[in-house]
Amino acid sequence: MNKKMILFLSVLALGLLSACGNANNNTHLSGHETDNKQGDAQQHASSQGGHNMSQSMVSDNVKALFTFAPTTVKANEQTELTIQINGKDGKPVNEFNLNHEKLLHLIVVNHDLSFFNHIHPEYKGSGKFTISTSFPAGGDYKLFADFIPTNGSSTTLSERIQVEGKSGDHAAIAADAKLVKETDGKEIELALSSTKPKEEVTLTFNIRDALTKKGVNNLQPYLGAVGHVVILSADAEQYIHVHPIDEKSTGPQAQFATSFPNSGIYKLWAQFQHNNKVITVPFVVDIK
Ligand SMILES: [Cu+2]
């Protein structure tokens, strides 16, 4: 990590700490506001290139408050999560665009990225989304809410939380030696057009039957496209957006476009639907 990066992360950490200090007096789970201007700016710089300032400002002015009931979250117990989206003026953001068939996508990971959950809280109006969920073990988790305020731009706001209870096994994240995985009777192979940072990268997944090795050509649309891919940096600081290239594909090939902002280890989760079942396949890649 170079000095510039360390400085940048320190500034970011300071910003987050001060945000915590303001609104986080009672308990670490009482909810506090964070924003993620950097990730959003990055995504638009890389994926669309033409967003104007006023749109960026709208998204920068949006805040998310994550709260739980009960306020102490315990491993393996259902908890009611509320995500309140407000403008900087403190007033609720009322309208959101449908994006991949949902108003808000919530990604939950644990500290070593061994746990991944992609869920869709229900919109209750007045900027409020709720969902009942649970966490498989104690420890640190990070939540990412991904949404588009109407008249705003694609926004990702995140929050780190602690879950009480026995923590699971810790695993160091290491790049996969082979980008072929088997899950749910399928063999999924990933190829990257480039493993360099700051370049347009095409992710090509090939989905085969694990036994016959025949390509699966009847994938069902998942969230309105051939699949859905989420990418996080190993430290979960960077949430990277990914766009399907041929949304209407039904396999065996599924292609997505993205760009990695820096060198380092990234974990990605590809999700596809087949025979009415969603399969989730993780890969760890080394970008250098
Ligand atoms: Cu989603």
Boltz pocket constraint, residues with backbone or C-beta under 6 A from the ligand:
constraints:
  - pocket:
      binder: B
      contacts: [[A, 100], [A, 102], [A, 104], [A, 105], [A, 106], [A, 118], [A, 119], [A, 120], [A, 223]]
      max_distance: 6.0
